[in-house]
Amino acid sequence: MIGTFDYYRPHSIQEAVNLFEKLDLEEQSPVYYSGGTEIITFHRLDLIRPGAVIDIKSIPECMEWKRDDSTLTIGSALSLTVIEKQKGFPLLSTVCSEVADHTARNKITAGGNICGETFYREVALPFLLSDAHLVIGGKGGVREVEIHELFKGHLQLNNGEFLLQLRVQRPFLEASYISIKRRRQWNTGYPVITVSSLYYQNRLRLAISGLYPYPFRAWELERELNRPGTSEQRIEAALKTINGLVLEDEEGSANYRLFVLKNILYDVIEHLGGEK
C-alpha cells in the first residue's frame, strides 16, 4: 500500500529550490520527482517515506531538447521514449530503447534513471562515455560540471540540488558506437551485463552496467583494450584489471557475469577495434 505525501509541481528552478528548502526545514523529507517509477516502487516497499515530492516536469529547462552547432542539451525529465525517438545521440537512443519495456519507458526519465538507486541505470553509460556535462540546480544557483566529477557510482549532489540537464559535445554524437545488453531470461528482464562503447580519437571507450552494483566508466579495461596485441591478448589483460566485488544475484553469478563480459568484449573489438 502506498502511503500519502504532499505533491508539488513548481514551474521554475528557483521555485523548486525554495520549495525543497522549506519542506526540508519542516522535516518533510522532500524528494525531487520526474518519472517517479522508482520513488513509487520504493515507497510501496516502505524503503523510503517522503512526506513531499517535488515534480520537476513543469520546469522548462528539464524538458528541453536542443542542439546547436557544438552541443546537444537534454532535459533530465524527458522520458526514455522521447529520447529514443529523437535520434540526436544514436548511442543514447539505442541504450534507452533497451531499458525495461515500452510502457515503462514512457515514464522513466533520463535523470530519474541516472539518479536512481537500482544497480543497472544503463542510461548513465552514454553520458559517461561522452564526458557529458551536468547542469545542476540548487540553493547556490545553477552550476555546470563534468559528469566524472560527480558520478562515483551514484550522482553525488548536495542536499536540495537536482539534475536539470545533460550536455554532450557534437563529436561524441557522431562517433562510431556499439551497445550490447545480455539478459538471462526474457527480452524485458533485468540485464546480466550491458556494455556500451564509443570509438573516439582512435581509441575505444568502455562503460559497463551489471558487473558491479553501479554503472561505471571502465578506465582500466579501456587502457588494456587499446594496447597493441590480438583481441585475445587485449581482452585477457583487460579482465585481469577487474578487482571489485562482482555482482552475485538471481540474474547470474559473478563467474557467469565475467563469462558474458568476456564474450561481449570480443564483439566490441570486432565491431569497433579490430586486431592490432
C-alpha atoms as one frame of an Amber mdcrd trajectory, in Angstrom:
protein
   0.000   0.000   0.000   1.294   3.471  -0.890   1.123   5.997   1.919   0.245
   9.635   1.441   2.583  12.504   0.671   2.190  16.100  -0.431   2.675  16.761
  -4.133   4.138  19.961  -5.610   4.757  20.943  -9.235   6.901  24.093  -9.465
   7.327  25.968 -12.750  10.839  27.322 -12.291  14.201  26.258 -10.888  14.045
  28.813  -8.108  10.530  27.792  -7.105  11.631  24.152  -6.873  14.701  25.000
  -4.805  12.704  27.231  -2.460  10.098  24.512  -2.025  12.725  21.923  -1.180
  14.371  24.205   1.378  11.038  24.999   3.041   9.906  21.360   3.145  13.295
  20.217   4.377  13.155  22.691   7.256   9.712  21.288   8.074  11.271  17.804
   8.183   9.057  16.575   5.333  11.931  14.568   3.750  11.202  16.009   0.286
  12.387  14.293  -2.890  12.547  15.542  -6.464  10.413  13.583  -8.908  10.324
  13.315 -12.691   9.162   9.894 -13.869   8.556   8.615 -10.380   8.764   4.895
 -11.170  11.477   4.205  -8.603  10.056   6.519  -5.954   6.645   4.859  -6.162
   8.154   1.357  -6.090  10.407   2.093  -3.123   7.583   3.880  -1.331   5.322
   0.851  -1.804   8.055  -1.384  -0.357   8.475   1.032   2.555  12.121   1.629
   1.628  11.604   5.397   1.531   8.979   7.511   3.215   8.966  11.051   1.779
   6.481  13.492   3.183   6.539  15.512  -0.037   7.520  15.066  -3.676   8.510
  17.900  -5.990   7.665  17.154  -9.623  10.148  18.911 -11.936   8.402  18.209
 -15.250   6.900  21.708 -15.455  10.327  23.351 -15.272  11.133  24.256 -18.914
  14.859  23.505 -18.659  14.098  19.946 -17.521  12.019  19.253 -20.635  14.370
  20.778 -23.196  15.897  19.048 -26.207  18.144  21.472 -28.057  21.038  21.059
 -30.445  23.265  23.833 -31.712  26.484  23.681 -33.729  28.523  22.308 -30.831
  26.295  20.786 -28.151  23.209  18.675 -27.563  21.272  19.634 -24.434  18.942
  17.021 -22.951  16.433  17.830 -20.240  16.586  15.489 -17.253  12.791  14.983
 -17.175  12.480  13.780 -20.771  11.186  10.220 -20.930  13.276   7.464 -22.451
  10.638   7.072 -25.170  11.053  10.708 -26.209  14.839  10.416 -26.225  14.726
   7.192 -28.206  12.630   8.844 -30.922  14.802  11.958 -31.182  17.796  10.053
 -32.602  20.097  13.016 -31.923  22.521  10.849 -29.937  22.387   7.393 -31.559
  24.156   5.554 -28.738  21.808   7.065 -26.157  18.757   6.214 -28.272  19.949
   2.617 -28.542  20.520   2.293 -24.803  17.157   3.885 -23.972  15.342   1.532
 -26.343  16.656  -1.457 -24.358  15.553  -0.309 -20.893  12.552  -2.191 -19.479
   9.503  -2.264 -21.781   7.742   0.432 -23.830   5.166   1.198 -21.135   7.863
   1.714 -18.520   9.996   3.801 -20.896   7.091   6.222 -21.258   7.523   7.038
 -17.557  11.219   6.508 -16.848  13.234   9.681 -17.418  16.903  10.221 -18.176
  17.514  11.994 -14.892  15.435   9.544 -12.902  17.412   6.597 -14.221  20.810
   8.216 -13.656  19.930   9.468 -10.165  18.241   6.227  -9.114  19.271   3.503
  -6.721  18.944   0.369  -8.859  22.147  -1.434  -9.806  21.822  -1.088 -13.555
  20.981   2.515 -14.541  22.163   1.918 -18.113  21.208   5.428 -19.263  24.321
   6.701 -17.479  26.618   4.766 -19.826  26.453   7.031 -22.925  26.980  10.099
 -20.756  29.985   8.566 -19.001  31.490   7.694 -22.393  30.952  11.178 -23.802
  32.332  13.132 -20.828  28.937  14.830 -20.588  28.422  17.973 -18.582  25.674
  18.070 -15.981  23.625  21.182 -15.300  22.649  21.222 -11.631  20.129  23.447
  -9.882  20.333  24.244  -6.191  20.328  26.877  -3.473  23.536  28.392  -4.827
  22.060  28.797  -8.313  22.802  26.795 -11.445  26.170  25.147 -11.980  27.687
  23.016 -14.725  30.168  20.234 -14.014  31.654  17.289 -15.894  29.935  14.013
 -15.060  33.100  12.315 -13.803  33.404  14.877 -11.011  30.012  13.961  -9.547
  29.223  10.427 -10.666  31.015   7.959  -8.398  28.708   5.008  -8.790  25.929
   7.384  -7.772  25.361  11.028  -8.623  26.688  12.906  -5.602  24.553  16.025
  -5.337  24.359  18.403  -2.421  21.214  18.482  -0.314  18.486  20.324  -2.203
  20.176  20.069  -5.617  18.653  18.366  -8.634  19.724  17.473 -12.158  18.396
  19.902 -14.763  20.110  18.907 -17.984  22.861  16.868 -19.585  25.073  18.319
 -22.318  27.058  16.341 -24.878  29.556  17.779 -27.338  28.966  17.184 -31.050
  31.990  14.923 -31.794  30.624  12.287 -29.403  27.231  12.362 -31.089  28.835
  11.382 -34.382  31.299   8.773 -33.081  31.038   5.094 -34.005  29.456   3.057
 -31.230  28.068  -0.254 -30.106  25.890  -1.184 -27.151  25.273  -4.792 -26.165
  22.882  -5.990 -23.484  22.730  -9.618 -22.434  19.782 -10.941 -20.463  19.411
 -14.381 -18.978  15.678 -14.637 -19.495  13.099 -12.671 -21.460  13.551  -9.600
 -23.639  12.457  -7.130 -20.963  14.015  -8.800 -17.901  16.847  -7.289 -15.923
  20.161  -7.451 -17.797  23.095  -9.596 -16.767  25.586  -7.208 -18.353  25.304
  -4.133 -20.555  28.408  -2.819 -22.307  28.428   0.422 -24.277  31.427   1.568
 -26.278  32.403   4.606 -28.346  35.317   4.813 -30.751  36.690   8.313 -30.305
  40.031   9.765 -31.419  41.246   6.297 -32.451  40.564   4.780 -29.043  37.868
   2.563 -27.590  35.886   3.935 -24.669  34.024   1.465 -22.487  31.270   1.737
 -19.880  29.599  -1.170 -18.114  26.398  -1.849 -16.192  25.671  -5.051 -14.278
  29.221  -6.057 -13.336  29.299  -4.073 -10.098  26.260  -2.749  -8.185  26.546
   0.504 -10.150  27.335   1.598 -13.725  30.862   2.823 -14.356  33.350   4.030
 -16.940  35.818   1.159 -17.331  39.022   3.187 -17.494  41.406   0.308 -16.736
  39.740  -2.067 -19.173  39.925   0.664 -21.822  43.651   1.040 -21.283  44.286
  -2.656 -21.918  41.904  -2.911 -24.861  43.700  -0.043 -26.577  47.152  -1.621
 -26.290  48.763  -3.433 -29.251  48.039  -7.146 -29.483  45.480  -9.667 -30.602
  41.887  -9.495 -29.415  42.529 -12.406 -27.066  45.611 -10.806 -25.533  43.914
  -7.480 -25.011  40.742  -8.974 -23.533  42.603 -11.280 -21.152  44.682  -8.330
 -19.936  41.552  -6.204 -19.542  39.735  -8.836 -17.479  42.688  -9.054 -15.088
  42.088  -5.429 -14.104  38.691  -6.284 -12.589  39.230  -6.233  -8.838  35.902
  -5.092  -7.427  33.131  -7.175  -5.907  31.309  -8.570  -8.953  27.539  -8.869
  -8.556  26.005 -12.173  -7.486  22.217 -12.373  -7.748  19.373 -14.327  -9.323
  20.316 -12.980 -12.751  23.771 -14.511 -12.645  26.785 -15.484 -10.565  29.997
 -13.469 -10.597  31.678 -16.097 -12.806  28.781 -16.077 -15.237  28.863 -12.278
 -15.486  32.588 -12.370 -16.227  31.999 -15.038 -18.883  29.314 -12.883 -20.522
  31.510  -9.791 -20.336  34.415 -11.605 -21.993  32.263 -12.601 -24.942  30.820
  -9.111 -25.273  34.330  -7.641 -25.402  35.110  -9.808 -28.418  32.025  -8.363
 -30.119  33.058  -4.809 -29.221  36.550  -5.252 -30.650  35.246  -6.918 -33.784
  32.778  -4.065 -34.341  34.966  -1.099 -33.352  38.526  -2.090 -32.547  39.742
  -4.831 -34.878  43.094  -6.554 -34.399  46.175  -4.509 -33.604
